[in-house]
Amino acid sequence: MESPDGNNAGDGAICPLGHYCPTGSKTYTPCQNGTYTNTLGQATCHTCEEGKVFLEFVMSD
């Protein structure tokens, strides 16, 4: 088992699009409204620019 490091959730899985893996977390977390990730393995979500909406990757639970 890999250690959670911001790129994976500690189970060896890379954090998926629309989610982030904080360092030390054992699971990935969906980005909040107004934020996004557009690449795999992110430790944080990016803030959408004011007046913009990120629609390229739509994630749902």
C-alpha positions as CSV (number, residue, x, y, z in Angstrom):
1,M,0.0,0.0,0.0
2,E,1.3,3.4,-0.9
3,S,1.4,6.3,1.5
4,P,-1.1,9.1,0.8
5,D,1.0,11.9,-0.8
6,G,-1.4,14.2,-2.7
7,N,-1.2,12.1,-5.9
8,N,-2.9,9.0,-4.6
9,A,-5.4,8.0,-1.9
10,G,-3.1,5.6,-0.1
11,D,-4.5,2.6,-1.9
12,G,-2.4,3.1,-4.9
13,A,-5.2,4.7,-7.0
14,I,-4.4,8.0,-8.7
15,C,-6.8,10.8,-7.7
16,P,-9.4,11.1,-10.5
17,L,-10.4,14.2,-12.4
18,G,-12.7,16.5,-10.4
19,H,-11.2,15.2,-7.1
20,Y,-8.1,15.9,-4.9
21,C,-6.0,13.9,-2.5
22,P,-4.8,16.0,0.4
23,T,-1.4,14.8,1.8
24,G,-2.1,12.2,4.5
25,S,-5.7,11.5,3.3
26,K,-6.8,7.9,2.9
27,T,-9.3,8.7,0.2
28,Y,-10.0,11.2,-2.6
29,T,-12.4,14.2,-2.1
30,P,-14.6,15.8,-4.8
31,C,-13.7,19.4,-5.6
32,Q,-16.2,21.9,-4.2
33,N,-18.4,24.1,-6.4
34,G,-16.3,26.8,-8.0
35,T,-13.2,24.6,-8.1
36,Y,-11.8,21.9,-10.4
37,T,-9.0,19.6,-11.3
38,N,-8.2,19.0,-15.0
39,T,-5.4,16.5,-14.5
40,L,-5.1,13.3,-12.5
41,G,-3.3,13.1,-9.1
42,Q,-3.9,16.6,-7.7
43,A,-3.4,17.5,-4.1
44,T,-5.6,20.5,-4.3
45,C,-8.4,21.9,-6.6
46,H,-8.0,25.0,-8.7
47,T,-10.4,28.0,-8.3
48,C,-12.5,28.8,-11.3
49,E,-11.9,32.2,-12.7
50,E,-14.6,34.8,-11.9
51,G,-17.4,34.6,-14.4
52,K,-16.2,31.2,-15.8
53,V,-17.5,27.7,-15.4
54,F,-15.4,24.6,-15.9
55,L,-17.5,22.1,-17.9
56,E,-14.8,19.9,-19.5
57,F,-15.1,17.2,-16.8
58,V,-18.4,16.8,-15.0
59,M,-18.3,14.5,-12.0
60,S,-21.2,13.1,-10.0
61,D,-21.5,10.8,-7.1
